[in-house]
């Protein structure tokens, strides 16, 4: 079995609709690098244009009924049918969840799945046949057919063709400095002694709540809870549904991030390092912003043409 990991990058992770980008550095969602990234509205514009073009392409490949597919909200990236020999795991990355769970109310309801729940609400999933999936995303395995209904499937499928139309190139081959520097900022921050002290304070708070975890990452990973659930399971586990214990741990995690000062320290370190990285890579980031702006202009033109 081949395993594929699809990374879904979203800006807003709260289960409610995404709001405006925070402008105060006191807001834990504020990230200096966001100034060079797509806003939620821009990302949705590109997404709707991508799927609008993909629908035309799919109709040309013989899937005429997909002309009626609703692209607002933007559909989730297609997932290969589970019975076709590939397991696809979707990882959701969100600036709102950059420091893990931080909202006790959301944690009590969704456990550690809050970012995934929000993504699924903003990007509805649809079940595709294998033929539809291959036409949309392109062949992946050596034995996958390279054509459907007598028509050659474009490279990376109809969605890949749409991406090239919007960006003028294959964006998967381009290095995104916002993503790269955002990851670098967190790596640097986690090595800072102040971050280590904040983790210790958080861990002490968690122990007082009855949970023994050294770091928030360890709590979120939850290997101990998974092993316990497997040991007591009477049937297949539903990994997409948080257990009552998951919810209790996540709620304590979120509360301790606030009361211990962990969130305040982590965010302050992250913002400071991001500001340094922005100053060092400003030209590269400005190029990325122009790249995004051109894609948004093209996407808007595509949508205008299809009104």
C-alpha positions as CSV (number, residue, x, y, z in Angstrom):
1,X,0.0,0.0,0.0
2,X,1.3,3.4,-0.9
3,X,0.7,6.2,1.6
4,X,0.3,9.8,0.5
5,X,0.3,12.8,2.8
6,X,-1.6,15.9,1.5
7,X,-0.8,19.1,3.4
8,X,-3.7,21.5,3.6
9,X,-2.6,25.0,4.5
10,X,-5.3,27.2,5.9
11,X,-5.3,30.5,7.6
12,X,-8.3,30.2,9.9
13,X,-8.6,27.2,12.2
14,X,-11.4,28.1,14.5
15,X,-14.6,26.1,13.9
16,X,-16.4,29.3,13.1
17,X,-15.9,31.3,9.9
18,X,-12.5,32.8,9.4
19,X,-12.3,36.4,10.5
20,X,-10.0,39.3,9.5
21,X,-6.3,38.9,9.9
22,X,-5.1,40.2,13.4
23,X,-3.0,43.3,13.3
24,X,-2.1,43.5,17.0
25,X,1.2,41.8,18.0
26,X,-0.6,41.0,21.3
27,X,-2.9,38.6,19.5
28,X,-1.4,35.1,19.5
29,X,-2.7,34.7,15.9
30,X,-0.6,37.7,14.7
31,X,2.4,36.6,12.6
32,X,4.7,39.1,10.8
33,X,5.2,36.7,7.9
34,X,1.4,36.8,7.2
35,X,1.9,40.2,5.5
36,X,3.6,38.3,2.6
37,X,1.1,35.4,2.5
38,X,-2.3,35.0,0.9
39,X,-5.2,36.2,3.0
40,X,-8.1,33.9,3.6
41,X,-10.1,35.8,1.0
42,X,-7.3,35.6,-1.6
43,X,-6.8,31.9,-1.0
44,X,-10.6,31.3,-1.5
45,X,-10.5,33.4,-4.7
46,X,-7.7,31.2,-6.0
47,X,-9.4,28.1,-4.8
48,X,-12.7,28.9,-6.6
49,X,-10.9,29.8,-9.8
50,X,-8.9,26.6,-9.6
51,X,-12.0,24.5,-9.3
52,X,-13.8,26.5,-11.9
53,X,-11.1,25.8,-14.5
54,X,-10.9,22.2,-13.3
55,X,-14.7,21.8,-14.0
56,X,-14.2,22.9,-17.6
57,X,-11.3,20.5,-17.9
58,X,-13.3,17.6,-16.5
59,X,-16.2,18.3,-18.8
60,X,-13.7,18.1,-21.7
61,X,-12.6,14.7,-20.4
62,X,-16.1,13.4,-20.5
63,X,-17.4,14.3,-16.9
64,X,-20.1,16.7,-18.0
65,X,-22.1,16.5,-14.8
66,X,-19.3,18.1,-12.9
67,X,-20.1,21.4,-14.5
68,X,-22.7,21.8,-11.8
69,X,-20.2,21.3,-8.9
70,X,-20.5,24.1,-6.3
71,X,-17.1,25.8,-5.8
72,X,-18.2,28.2,-3.1
73,X,-17.2,27.1,-0.5
74,X,-14.1,25.7,-2.1
75,X,-14.2,21.9,-2.1
76,X,-11.5,19.9,-0.3
77,X,-8.6,18.7,-2.3
78,X,-9.8,15.3,-3.7
79,X,-8.8,12.2,-1.9
80,X,-8.2,8.9,-3.6
81,X,-10.8,6.3,-2.9
82,X,-9.7,4.1,0.0
83,X,-10.2,0.9,-1.9
84,X,-7.7,1.8,-4.6
85,X,-4.5,0.8,-2.9
86,X,-3.5,4.2,-1.5
87,X,-4.0,5.6,1.9
88,X,-4.1,9.4,2.0
89,X,-3.6,11.3,5.2
90,X,-4.4,15.0,5.3
91,X,-2.5,17.2,7.6
92,X,-4.0,20.6,8.4
93,X,-1.6,23.5,9.0
94,X,-3.0,26.7,10.5
95,X,-1.6,29.9,12.0
96,X,-4.4,29.8,14.6
97,X,-3.1,26.4,15.8
98,X,0.5,27.3,15.5
99,X,1.0,26.8,19.2
100,X,-1.4,23.9,19.5
101,X,-4.8,24.1,21.1
102,X,-5.4,27.4,22.9
103,X,-9.2,27.7,23.2
104,X,-10.5,25.6,26.1
105,X,-14.1,25.7,24.7
106,X,-13.0,24.4,21.3
107,X,-10.8,21.8,23.0
108,X,-13.7,20.6,25.2
109,X,-15.8,20.0,22.1
110,X,-13.3,18.9,19.4
111,X,-10.2,17.8,21.4
112,X,-7.1,18.2,19.2
113,X,-9.2,18.1,16.0
114,X,-10.3,21.7,16.1
115,X,-8.1,22.8,13.1
116,X,-9.2,19.8,11.1
117,X,-12.9,20.5,11.9
118,X,-12.6,24.1,10.8
119,X,-10.8,23.0,7.6
120,X,-13.5,20.5,6.8
121,X,-16.2,23.1,7.3
122,X,-14.5,25.6,5.0
123,X,-13.6,22.9,2.4
124,X,-16.4,20.3,2.1
125,X,-15.3,16.8,1.3
126,X,-16.7,14.9,-1.6
127,X,-16.5,11.2,-2.5
128,X,-14.9,10.7,-5.9
129,X,-14.8,7.6,-8.1
130,X,-11.2,6.5,-9.0
131,X,-11.7,7.6,-12.5
132,X,-12.8,11.1,-11.4
133,X,-10.0,11.3,-8.9
134,X,-7.3,10.4,-11.5
135,X,-8.8,13.0,-13.9
136,X,-8.7,15.6,-11.2
137,X,-5.3,14.9,-9.6
138,X,-3.5,12.9,-12.2
139,X,-2.1,9.3,-12.2
140,X,0.0,8.4,-9.2
141,X,0.8,4.6,-9.4
142,X,2.5,2.9,-12.3
143,X,-0.6,1.0,-13.2
144,X,-2.9,4.0,-13.1
145,X,-4.6,4.7,-16.5
146,X,-3.2,7.8,-18.3
147,X,-6.4,8.6,-20.1
148,X,-10.1,8.6,-19.5
149,X,-13.0,8.4,-22.0
150,X,-10.4,8.4,-24.7
151,X,-8.8,11.7,-23.6
152,X,-5.3,12.1,-22.2
153,X,-5.2,13.3,-18.6
154,X,-3.2,16.5,-18.1
155,X,-0.1,16.4,-16.0
156,X,-1.2,16.5,-12.4
157,X,-4.8,16.2,-13.6
158,X,-7.3,19.0,-14.2
159,X,-6.4,20.6,-10.9
160,X,-2.8,20.7,-11.8
161,X,-3.6,22.2,-15.2
162,X,-5.7,24.9,-13.4
163,X,-2.8,25.6,-11.1
164,X,-0.5,26.3,-14.0
165,X,-3.1,28.6,-15.6
166,X,-3.4,30.6,-12.4
167,X,0.3,30.7,-11.4
168,X,1.9,30.6,-14.9
169,X,3.9,27.6,-13.7
170,X,3.7,24.5,-11.6
171,X,3.6,26.0,-8.1
172,X,4.5,22.7,-6.5
173,X,8.0,23.1,-7.7
174,X,8.4,26.6,-6.1
175,X,9.9,27.2,-2.7
176,X,7.6,29.3,-0.5
177,X,9.7,31.6,1.8
178,X,6.7,32.3,4.0
179,X,6.3,28.6,4.8
180,X,10.1,28.0,5.0
181,X,10.8,31.0,7.3
182,X,7.7,30.2,9.4
183,X,9.0,26.8,10.1
184,X,12.5,28.1,10.8
185,X,11.1,30.7,13.2
186,X,9.5,28.0,15.3
187,X,12.6,25.8,15.3
188,X,14.7,28.7,16.6
189,X,12.1,29.7,19.2
190,X,11.9,26.1,20.5
191,X,15.7,26.1,21.2
192,X,15.5,29.3,23.2
193,X,15.9,28.8,27.0
194,X,12.8,30.9,27.6
195,X,10.7,28.5,25.6
196,X,12.1,25.6,27.6
197,X,11.2,27.3,30.8
198,X,7.7,28.0,29.5
199,X,7.3,24.3,28.6
200,X,8.3,23.4,32.2
201,X,5.7,25.8,33.6
202,X,3.1,24.3,31.3
203,X,4.1,20.7,32.3
204,X,3.7,21.6,36.0
205,X,0.3,23.0,35.3
206,X,-0.7,19.8,33.5
207,X,0.5,17.6,36.3
208,X,-1.6,19.6,38.7
209,X,-4.6,18.8,36.4
210,X,-3.7,15.1,36.5
211,X,-1.8,14.7,33.2
212,X,1.9,13.9,32.9
213,X,3.3,15.4,29.7
214,X,6.7,17.1,29.3
215,X,5.7,19.2,26.3
216,X,2.5,20.3,24.5
217,X,3.7,18.3,21.4
218,X,3.8,15.2,23.5
219,X,0.3,15.8,24.8
220,X,-1.1,16.5,21.3
221,X,0.6,13.4,19.9
222,X,-1.2,11.4,22.6
223,X,0.6,8.0,22.1
224,X,-0.3,7.0,25.6
225,X,-4.0,7.7,24.9
226,X,-3.9,5.8,21.6
227,X,-2.3,2.8,23.2
228,X,-4.9,2.8,26.0
229,X,-7.8,3.2,23.4
230,X,-6.4,0.3,21.4
231,X,-6.1,-1.9,24.5
232,X,-9.7,-1.3,25.5
233,X,-11.3,-1.2,22.0
234,X,-14.0,-3.7,21.2
235,X,-13.9,-2.9,17.5
236,X,-12.1,-0.7,14.9
237,X,-11.0,2.7,16.3
238,X,-12.5,5.9,14.8
239,X,-9.3,8.0,14.8
240,X,-11.3,11.0,13.4
241,X,-13.4,11.2,16.6
242,X,-11.8,12.5,19.8
243,X,-12.4,10.3,22.9
244,X,-13.6,11.9,26.2
245,X,-10.0,11.6,27.5
246,X,-8.7,13.4,24.4
247,X,-11.1,16.2,25.1
248,X,-10.1,16.4,28.8
249,X,-6.4,16.5,28.0
250,X,-6.9,19.1,25.2
251,X,-9.0,21.3,27.5
252,X,-6.4,21.2,30.3
253,X,-3.6,21.8,27.7
254,X,-5.4,25.0,26.4
255,X,-6.0,26.3,29.9
256,X,-2.4,25.6,31.0
257,X,-1.1,27.4,27.9
258,X,-2.8,30.6,29.2
259,X,-2.4,30.2,33.0
260,X,1.3,29.2,32.9
261,X,2.3,32.0,30.5
262,X,3.4,29.4,27.8
263,X,1.3,31.0,25.1
264,X,2.5,34.5,25.8
265,X,6.2,33.4,25.9
266,X,6.0,31.3,22.8
267,X,4.3,34.0,20.7
268,X,6.7,36.7,21.8
269,X,9.7,34.6,20.9
270,X,8.1,33.6,17.6
271,X,7.2,37.2,16.6
272,X,10.7,38.5,17.6
273,X,12.4,35.8,15.4
274,X,10.0,36.3,12.5
275,X,10.7,40.1,12.5
276,X,14.5,39.3,12.3
277,X,13.9,36.8,9.4
278,X,11.6,39.2,7.6
279,X,14.3,41.9,7.7
280,X,16.9,39.4,6.5
281,X,14.8,38.0,3.6
282,X,12.7,41.0,2.7
283,X,13.4,40.9,-1.1
284,X,12.6,37.2,-1.3
285,X,9.3,37.8,0.7
286,X,8.4,40.7,-1.5
287,X,8.8,38.5,-4.6
288,X,6.5,36.0,-3.0
289,X,3.9,38.6,-2.3
290,X,4.1,39.8,-5.9
291,X,3.8,36.2,-7.0
292,X,0.7,35.8,-4.9
293,X,-0.8,39.0,-6.1
294,X,-0.4,38.1,-9.7
295,X,-2.1,34.7,-9.1
296,X,-5.0,36.5,-7.4
297,X,-5.4,38.8,-10.3
298,X,-5.5,35.9,-12.7
299,X,-7.9,34.0,-10.5
300,X,-10.3,37.0,-10.4
301,X,-10.1,37.3,-14.2
302,X,-11.0,33.6,-14.5
303,X,-14.0,34.0,-12.2
304,X,-15.1,37.2,-14.1
305,X,-15.0,35.3,-17.4
306,X,-17.2,32.5,-15.9
307,X,-19.9,34.8,-14.4
